[in-house]
Amino acid sequence: MPFTANKAFKARPRMLVGAKEMHYQSADGRQILDGTAGLWCVNAGHARAPIVEAIARQAAQLDFAPGFQMGHPGSFALAERLVRILPPGLTQVFFSNSGSEAVDTALKIALAYHQARGETQRTRFVGRLRGYHGVGFGGISVGGIAPNRTAFAAQLLPQVDHLPHTHDLARNAFSRGMPAQGAELADALEGIIATRGGETIAAVIVEPVAGSTGVLIPPVGYLERLRAICDQHGILLIFDEVITGFGRLGTLFAAQYFNVTPDLMAMAKGITNAAVPMGATAVRGAIHDTVVHATKSGVEFFHGYTYSGHPLAAAAGLATLQLYEDEALLTRVAALAPVWEEAVHTLRDAPHVIDVRNLGLVAGIELAPRPDAPGSRAYDVFVEAFFNQDLLVRSTMDILALSPPLIISPAQIEEVVSRLRRALERVA
Ligand SMILES: Cc1ncc(COP(=O)(O)O)c(C=O)c1O
């Protein structure tokens, strides 16, 4: 099982057999309130009829079309529809099947772009500690999670540096929204540039809000600073918006929330409401044109997947974007975020809580680790929440991450928080 304590799971399985809107159904018949939108991905809620029907129609009409040297209208229609909601300038889209693939695609496009421009020395990448960019060799190389790298360390991409992460409880604990302190952490990029030479760096990749390592929200001014330094040195900026895209912060993408536009953007998850796997990498038009025009004839970019732009994923994506628009879901969180913020910060006095942080419809509740068993406290809360409080939360190290579907009601927000409080108290 992926990223699972297999022995513990098999000793006491946590099986889901159904889902509708805000709830999962467990194998023993309980309705589990979904505090995590699956894995940060079911933004419109589960099993929504327009998406289900679009997938069924598409499966009957055109189940598969090869993407190599062939096309089908769905993937072009979805790309065009995405471009309408992407930040201005990101005009081209390359489809894949997951966030990991979207990231690896972005890294490859960055290299291909510099090569096409004759800047063949720009081969280095800069990632960030505690960054998560999926599990491809590219993603774990630029990512900054030690356990994801340790077993594979001998074969990671060789030319990668990491910025420091921005998590700073000493200065920013219990921040509401963006933490005030830490913009200067972006200046570490200047240090890497001084050591390596700015002209050797192809791209910097960050999550605007780091999710998987426990909801790390960028300090005020930090992302603007990264953008400015990249611009000064001709370095591409890649945003990994796999979890922040599609309304999670109350804007279409985090780029619009922070008013910082990257050169490339990786997406997945909410792109199809997770009903069919899909990833996508958006790029500035000039990057696309440079790569495509560098080759006179034949294949311009030697990369792609059998299932790039798969008809079912494209159909699910089009239906999802329509549903988001019909229900104004991508901006719904702007109004809901203050209610969410108030609710999650009431957990401040729950047992062992050492930080509560929030942005948009995301929250991180950090617990004091048990001295002898780091990570076990939050894991126990996750297990207690699932079995005894009918609530799905996600634990990562000693942090509980919350990211419910964007359709959640204020009453359900209260419910998420009160069930989590009970779980925290029971585990304590
Ligand atoms: C920021 C980010 N990038 C990439 C990924 C990898 O996506 P996938 O699991 O679809 O490969 C994730 C998954 O959680 C993610 O949060």
The ligand as a Gaussian input file, in Angstrom:
#p B3LYP/6-31G(d) Opt

LIG

0 1
 C        2.303000      19.545000      -3.855000
 C        2.217000      18.168000      -4.410000
 N        2.904000      17.857000      -5.514000
 C        2.862000      16.640000      -6.049000
 C        2.100000      15.648000      -5.489000
 C        2.094000      14.290000      -6.088000
 O        0.892000      14.016000      -6.677000
 P        0.530000      12.482000      -7.057000
 O        0.380000      11.754000      -5.779000
 O       -0.745000      12.629000      -7.827000
 O        1.635000      11.966000      -7.898000
 C        1.364000      15.920000      -4.341000
 C        0.537000      14.884000      -3.700000
 O        0.030000      15.017000      -2.624000
 C        1.430000      17.215000      -3.781000
 O        0.766000      17.519000      -2.649000

